[in-house]
């Protein structure tokens, strides 16, 4: 099994300047790479015999506001076939890759051509946080209506008071506006 430290070292050697951080100790190892290098790193992680990260478990994004970035996390697994001996698939390694993109222009190239599971995950990150996945085969909203304005999971998002003439659920403007329960 390849360790997250080994993966970070392999990536740093293969892609000079691409690895900007490697927090590989603990339960959730994470390697931060540049957006510019991410498409090539994704293919490399999937195809290199040392890593074989053949399963994309999840993509999630996190708004760093007030910091000027959004982090996109890719959780990867390496599952190996038991071969002729049969049995269960063998878990051969896992790591999270973080790609930091600027909050005011959050573009990153899609990896749906590397891991097809990325398709809907990327659409969700676009819909809720506004991350644009360049060259995505179907770059439209997946949860909100097409005419929705803004990105609901951004920390500075202001929810509309109504949508298409219907009242929208929203936080009360003051604690005094909360309904009072009677005993």
ROKE-724525 format. One line per field, with one value per residue: x, y, z of N, C-alpha, C in turn; residue number from 1. Coordinates in steps of 0.001 Angstrom, whole numbers. Layout:
npx X|...
npy Y|...
npz Z|...
capx X|...
capy Y|...
capz Z|...
cpx X|...
cpy Y|...
cpz Z|...
num NUM|...
//
This chain:
npx 841|553|1667|250|2352|4311|2948|2795|5542|6157|4561|5705|8234|7629|6135|7444|7140|4386|3168|2009|1531|1592|-159|44|-155|-2128|-5720|-6950|-5336|-3976|-3076|-1992|-2298|-1415|-3835|-3229|-1575|-3273|-4981|-3089|-1903|-4087|-4589|-2143|-2166|-4255|-3257|-552|1409|2275|476|-2260|-4897|-7874|-10490|-12725|-14005|-15382|-16105|-15693|-16346|-15179|-15828|-13537|-13960|-13429|-11080|-9444|-10170|-11406|-11574|-11172|-11816|-10688|-11423|-9666|-9295|-7470|-8242|-7652|-7860|-8569|-7582|-6898|-7208|-9575|-12089|-12414|-12163|-9061|-8057|-5845|-4763|-5272|-6086|-6571|-6876|-6255|-7253|-6720|-8552|-8982|-11318|-12742|-12671|-13205|-11936|-11324|-9980|-12095|-12255|-13796|-13380|-11353|-12149|-15258|-17211|-16878|-18489|-21231|-20553|-18906|-20745|-22426|-20671|-20293|-22930|-23557|-21377|-20192|-17922|-16246|-15940|-13874|-14269|-16121|-18527|-21275|-22141|-24176|-26563|-27422|-28887|-30199|-32717|-32384|-32558|-31763|-30130|-26827|-24805|-25566|-23966|-21860|-20144|-20816|-23275|-26502|-29626|-32543|-35584|-37818|-38772|-39524|-42017|-42858|-42674|-39511|-37681|-35990|-33540|-34592|-34619|-33902|-33258|-35527|-37560|-38132|-40504|-42388|-42611|-45322|-45691
npy -1179|2190|5042|8200|10080|9029|9350|12166|12732|11456|12976|15531|15079|14341|16484|19280|22052|21888|20798|22323|22051|19516|17805|15139|13470|11763|11128|12114|12539|15050|16524|19448|20905|22824|24532|24777|22561|20472|18884|17199|15951|14550|12602|11288|10281|8463|6667|5924|3158|3031|4437|4293|5503|4830|5343|7878|9146|11343|14799|17857|21249|24234|27359|29828|32316|35019|34878|34991|32714|29555|26254|23173|19864|16608|13350|10458|6991|3922|991|-2399|-5233|-8562|-10463|-13690|-15203|-14530|-13257|-10252|-6836|-5195|-2678|-228|2218|5714|9180|12691|15322|18715|21569|24868|27673|30994|33064|35094|34402|31534|29075|25829|22997|20432|17064|15068|13522|11927|10629|9446|9755|12292|14046|14762|15621|17844|19501|20043|21455|23681|24692|25305|26738|28170|27374|27035|24520|24092|22966|21046|18511|19026|21690|22781|23945|21775|21402|23814|25932|26889|29661|30694|33007|33632|31787|29465|28288|29930|31946|34630|34810|36072|35189|35120|36916|36119|33897|33786|34937|33513|33189|32838|30618|31952|33356|34916|38493|39535|38366|38859|38540|35901|33242|32864|30208|28802|27720
npz 0|-851|835|2003|2386|671|-1747|-1871|-2080|-4503|-6273|-5923|-7009|-9636|-10615|-10434|-8292|-8150|-5857|-3061|-382|2122|4174|5622|7783|10266|10336|8022|5460|3329|301|-1137|-4281|-7212|-9251|-11906|-12452|-11862|-13765|-15117|-12929|-11891|-13899|-13770|-11108|-11340|-13300|-12820|-11860|-9212|-7692|-8689|-8333|-8684|-8050|-7536|-4770|-3756|-4372|-2903|-1995|-424|902|1551|2620|4871|3430|215|-1403|-2693|-1709|-3329|-2839|-3489|-2943|-3065|-3891|-3995|-5356|-5647|-7735|-6663|-8302|-9791|-7524|-6356|-4068|-2047|-3210|-2855|-638|-1430|-823|-3|-397|-1|-2286|-2462|-4182|-4584|-5512|-6879|-5242|-6529|-9199|-9756|-11351|-12623|-14256|-15504|-14222|-15088|-17280|-16469|-14086|-14277|-12277|-11337|-12693|-11704|-9159|-9671|-10929|-8773|-7064|-8666|-8775|-6074|-5027|-7057|-8463|-11442|-13732|-16128|-19468|-18826|-19585|-19249|-18105|-16178|-13724|-10996|-8690|-7912|-9463|-12942|-13256|-10863|-8726|-7738|-5311|-3078|-957|-479|1824|1998|865|222|933|-1138|-502|-1725|-4405|-7698|-7120|-4896|-1357|171|2261|4998|7220|10235|10592|13035|16397|17893|16130|15985|16245|19222|21439|23198|26585
capx 0|1320|1255|82|3677|4931|2239|3264|6925|6092|4024|6695|9310|7091|5582|8122|6390|2938|2718|2233|1421|1321|-542|-200|-264|-3476|-6779|-7388|-4190|-4367|-1982|-2468|-1601|-1854|-4889|-2563|-1053|-4241|-5403|-2018|-1742|-5223|-4311|-988|-2595|-5067|-2573|765|1274|2546|-663|-3503|-6081|-8880|-11830|-13003|-15089|-16165|-15541|-16399|-15717|-15348|-15563|-12596|-14270|-13032|-9892|-9851|-10078|-12300|-10833|-11876|-11198|-10942|-11077|-9290|-8974|-6898|-8781|-6995|-8569|-7909|-7002|-7426|-7481|-10934|-12195|-12819|-11194|-8100|-7856|-4402|-4318|-6224|-5567|-7366|-6127|-6906|-6875|-7200|-8830|-9347|-12748|-13366|-12673|-12868|-11910|-10460|-10363|-12835|-11604|-14833|-12821|-10433|-13052|-16620|-17984|-16695|-19501|-22261|-19898|-18471|-21940|-22886|-19751|-20621|-24254|-23638|-20272|-19769|-16662|-16440|-15078|-13662|-14380|-17087|-19440|-22651|-21917|-25374|-26960|-27947|-29796|-31002|-33276|-31466|-32609|-31345|-29008|-25880|-24333|-26054|-23023|-20835|-20369|-21402|-24519|-27703|-30765|-33632|-36782|-38807|-38283|-40611|-43261|-43139|-41769|-38410|-37283|-34799|-33295|-35213|-33702|-33415|-33738|-36873|-38527|-38390|-41778|-42279|-43395|-46043|-45466
capy 0|3431|5968|9590|10713|8565|10003|13569|12725|11095|14134|16617|14738|14272|17789|20296|23274|21662|20505|23512|21648|18092|17474|13721|12709|11757|10348|12683|13116|15939|17123|20611|21076|24000|24296|24659|21199|19466|17875|16220|15184|13628|11452|10580|9527|7334|5732|5466|1882|3185|5042|3711|6070|4537|5647|9194|8943|12549|16136|18861|22566|24997|28785|30299|33714|36189|34640|35136|31455|28415|25000|22039|18641|15373|12182|9392|5666|2930|-347|-3372|-6491|-9695|-11327|-15041|-15791|-14188|-12508|-8858|-5873|-4773|-1246|-80|3572|6808|10516|13811|16351|20024|22545|26184|28556|32331|33209|36021|33794|30146|28149|24655|22103|19240|15751|14080|12618|11037|9845|9833|10136|13728|14804|15363|16323|19145|20321|20484|22502|24882|25183|25809|27642|28950|26909|26709|23413|24299|21818|20067|18181|19459|22666|23506|23713|20438|21453|25040|26219|27572|31116|31065|33942|33447|30458|29382|27879|30949|32525|35958|34698|36638|34449|35990|36869|35378|33369|33695|35322|32716|33513|31888|30442|32734|33624|36156|39627|39751|37307|39211|38153|34464|32953|32453|29019|28903|26506
capz 0|-930|1893|1559|2327|-573|-2854|-1902|-2591|-5927|-7001|-5884|-7944|-10996|-10989|-9625|-8030|-8127|-4496|-2231|1017|2300|5549|5367|9023|10820|9696|6754|4753|2233|-456|-1887|-5561|-7968|-10240|-13211|-12611|-11444|-14754|-15348|-11684|-11796|-14789|-13223|-9925|-11786|-14194|-12393|-11137|-7776|-7011|-9210|-7680|-9689|-7576|-6972|-3805|-3516|-4563|-2107|-2065|807|750|2560|2962|4093|2601|-1190|-2143|-2488|-1782|-3913|-2318|-4231|-2131|-3995|-3360|-4883|-5118|-6536|-7934|-6021|-9322|-9945|-6210|-5941|-2823|-2101|-3709|-1832|-475|-1553|-485|-160|-130|-497|-2996|-2377|-5198|-4148|-6646|-6413|-4986|-7478|-10534|-9410|-12487|-12553|-15345|-15103|-14252|-15409|-18284|-15749|-13235|-14649|-11090|-11088|-13426|-10852|-8042|-10169|-11147|-7463|-6598|-9436|-8406|-4712|-4677|-8206|-9050|-12852|-14160|-17558|-20357|-18305|-20678|-18988|-17025|-15747|-12340|-10747|-7548|-7962|-10791|-13859|-13106|-9499|-8710|-6656|-4953|-1697|82|-234|3144|1895|111|825|390|-1561|341|-2509|-5675|-8665|-6485|-3711|-247|374|3663|5305|8634|10699|10600|14393|17302|18372|15111|16085|16909|20620|21761|24462|27379
cpx 888|769|1036|1417|4375|4269|2701|4676|6965|5619|5027|7832|8830|6637|6215|7291|4888|2395|3052|2119|1131|1092|-950|-266|-1721|-4465|-7179|-6222|-4641|-3119|-2576|-1616|-2173|-2917|-4294|-2089|-2105|-4658|-4341|-1799|-2865|-4982|-3160|-1401|-3437|-4229|-1243|623|1568|1336|-1993|-4745|-7246|-10310|-11875|-14219|-15985|-15382|-16363|-15633|-16073|-14942|-14662|-12843|-14103|-11727|-10326|-9766|-11231|-11429|-11720|-11105|-11650|-10493|-10884|-8956|-8301|-7463|-8160|-7794|-7832|-7287|-7648|-7789|-8900|-10929|-12592|-11736|-10314|-7973|-6352|-3895|-5423|-5554|-6601|-6422|-6928|-6340|-7524|-7361|-9239|-10871|-13436|-13387|-12313|-12992|-10924|-10905|-11084|-11936|-12649|-14388|-11810|-11241|-14472|-17493|-17874|-17818|-20487|-21655|-19456|-19664|-22481|-21995|-19961|-21906|-24268|-22542|-19728|-18433|-16954|-15433|-14967|-13659|-15288|-18118|-20880|-22656|-23160|-25702|-27571|-28967|-30728|-31601|-32276|-31428|-32235|-30147|-28121|-25605|-24561|-25049|-21842|-21167|-20964|-22709|-25669|-28892|-31863|-34834|-37932|-38153|-39498|-41975|-43635|-42186|-40711|-38129|-36025|-34697|-34029|-34178|-33167|-33935|-35137|-37946|-38842|-39753|-41546|-43183|-44068|-45839|-46678
cpy 1245|4409|7369|10336|10320|9224|11455|13648|12412|12297|15282|16350|14799|15632|18879|21582|23091|21423|21701|23208|20160|17819|16007|12854|12745|10998|10839|13344|13915|16559|18271|20777|22297|23609|24071|23227|20110|18477|16801|15354|14162|12390|10608|9716|8314|6261|5189|4195|1984|3709|4398|4193|5994|4843|7050|9021|10168|13778|17060|20169|23343|26444|29243|31719|33974|36019|34628|33837|30516|27189|23914|20792|17439|14215|10993|8106|4840|1572|-1287|-4657|-7626|-10664|-12701|-15680|-15510|-13382|-11068|-7990|-5419|-3254|-997|1328|4587|8120|11531|14794|17642|20902|23861|27070|29928|32476|34091|35479|32308|29172|27020|23724|20880|18008|14668|13128|11649|10073|10269|10250|11625|14562|15502|16109|17734|20060|20849|21601|23795|25511|25870|26808|28448|28557|26460|25632|23484|22969|20720|19783|18680|20485|23468|23157|22329|20427|22661|25208|27018|29076|31594|32002|33674|31987|30255|28958|28834|31659|33923|35969|35308|35965|35416|35853|36172|34900|33132|33936|34527|33119|32422|31764|31259|32935|34886|37271|39953|38629|37587|38765|36659|34235|32447|31254|29227|27611|25607
cpz 0|118|1318|1468|1032|-1785|-2985|-2485|-4085|-6739|-7047|-6871|-9395|-11519|-10133|-9512|-7915|-6727|-3620|-746|1053|3780|5535|6620|9486|9962|8319|6031|3533|1605|-1270|-3134|-6276|-8993|-11628|-13480|-12396|-12537|-15001|-14107|-11546|-12660|-14251|-12031|-10316|-12482|-13701|-11559|-9637|-7022|-7405|-8459|-8666|-9259|-6976|-6072|-3726|-3963|-3675|-2215|-810|558|1882|3032|4456|3322|1135|-1997|-1809|-2638|-2370|-3494|-3135|-3345|-3063|-3259|-4435|-4467|-6127|-6573|-7236|-7023|-9346|-8610|-5740|-4660|-3062|-2727|-2563|-1827|-444|-1259|-678|185|-608|-1179|-2878|-3483|-4784|-5382|-6117|-6329|-6024|-8913|-10393|-10583|-12221|-13680|-14790|-15088|-14520|-16510|-17668|-14875|-13581|-13454|-10790|-11698|-12490|-9678|-8474|-10413|-9826|-6923|-7377|-8922|-7042|-4341|-5849|-8801|-10481|-13231|-15680|-18294|-19802|-19397|-20472|-17848|-16633|-14307|-12195|-9607|-7592|-9358|-11633|-13636|-11708|-9584|-7505|-6349|-3456|-630|239|1069|3105|1103|903|154|-30|-623|-394|-3791|-6565|-8012|-5243|-2594|-96|1862|3888|6810|9045|10787|11986|15283|17822|17389|15149|16732|18321|20868|23113|25238|27413
num 1|2|3|4|5|6|7|8|9|10|11|12|13|14|15|16|17|18|19|20|21|22|23|24|25|26|27|28|29|30|31|32|33|34|35|36|37|38|39|40|41|42|43|44|45|46|47|48|49|50|51|52|53|54|55|56|57|58|59|60|61|62|63|64|65|66|67|68|69|70|71|72|73|74|75|76|77|78|79|80|81|82|83|84|85|86|87|88|89|90|91|92|93|94|95|96|97|98|99|100|101|102|103|104|105|106|107|108|109|110|111|112|113|114|115|116|117|118|119|120|121|122|123|124|125|126|127|128|129|130|131|132|133|134|135|136|137|138|139|140|141|142|143|144|145|146|147|148|149|150|151|152|153|154|155|156|157|158|159|160|161|162|163|164|165|166|167|168|169|170|171|172|173|174|175|176|177|178|179|180|181|182|183
//
